[in-house]
Structure formats: C-alpha cells, structure tokens
C-alpha cells in the first residue's frame, strides 16, 4: 500500500518577496475576513492572490494553507 506524500509547498504559505508591495486597500478589505470561518478568494492569474494572502497569514493565527 502506497502512502501519499504531501508536498510541503502546498500546505505552507510562500515567503514574502522583498520586491512585493503591500497593497493597503487590499489589506483593509482583508480585515473583514477575520469575521468569517471560511473565505474563498478567486481571481485570474497575476492578481496577487498568494502575495496578499501571505501578508494576511502573518497576522492571523491559526492559518490553514492549501494551494
């Protein structure tokens, strides 16, 4: 019987890049997320979903990350 292995990068938030910009308007909108048990974020490629959620994950505890 094979036991599936979980790739660590799929379950932990990515590191923030020194070049990434924190978007103040998005950060303020994410303050509302703390009021809900589950939040789904959907947008096209390149809109900064992972980057924004990485910043958010640094302020929330606990965080479950699955990509």
C-alpha positions in Angstrom: 0.0 0.0 0.0 1.4 3.4 -1.0 1.1 6.3 1.4 0.7 9.6 -0.5 3.2 12.2 0.4 2.1 15.8 0.8 4.4 18.4 -0.8 5.3 21.0 1.8 4.9 23.9 -0.5 1.2 23.1 -1.0 0.4 23.4 2.7 2.5 26.3 3.9 2.3 30.0 2.8 5.0 31.2 0.5 7.7 33.5 1.7 7.2 37.2 1.1 9.4 38.7 -1.5 11.4 41.8 -0.7 10.1 43.2 -4.0 6.4 42.6 -3.2 4.3 45.6 -2.4 1.8 45.6 0.4 -1.4 46.9 -1.1 -3.1 49.0 1.6 -6.6 48.8 0.1 -6.5 45.0 -0.2 -5.1 44.7 3.4 -8.1 46.8 4.7 -10.5 44.6 2.8 -8.9 41.5 4.3 -9.6 42.8 7.8 -13.2 41.8 7.1 -12.1 38.2 6.5 -11.4 37.7 10.2 -15.2 37.8 10.8 -15.8 34.6 8.8 -14.9 31.0 9.3 -14.2 30.3 5.7 -13.2 32.7 2.9 -12.7 31.8 -0.8 -10.6 34.0 -2.9 -10.9 33.9 -6.7 -9.2 35.9 -9.4 -7.2 35.4 -12.6 -3.5 34.7 -12.7 -1.3 37.6 -11.7 -3.7 39.5 -9.5 -1.6 38.9 -6.3 -3.8 36.4 -4.5 -1.0 34.4 -3.0 1.0 37.5 -2.1 -1.9 39.2 -0.4 -2.9 36.1 1.5 0.7 35.6 2.6 0.6 39.0 4.3 -2.7 38.1 5.8 -1.4 34.8 7.1 1.2 36.7 9.1 -1.5 38.4 11.1 -3.9 35.5 11.7 -3.4 32.6 13.9 -4.0 29.7 13.2 -3.9 29.6 9.4 -4.6 26.6 7.2 -3.0 26.9 3.8 -3.8 24.7 0.9 -2.8 25.5 -2.7 
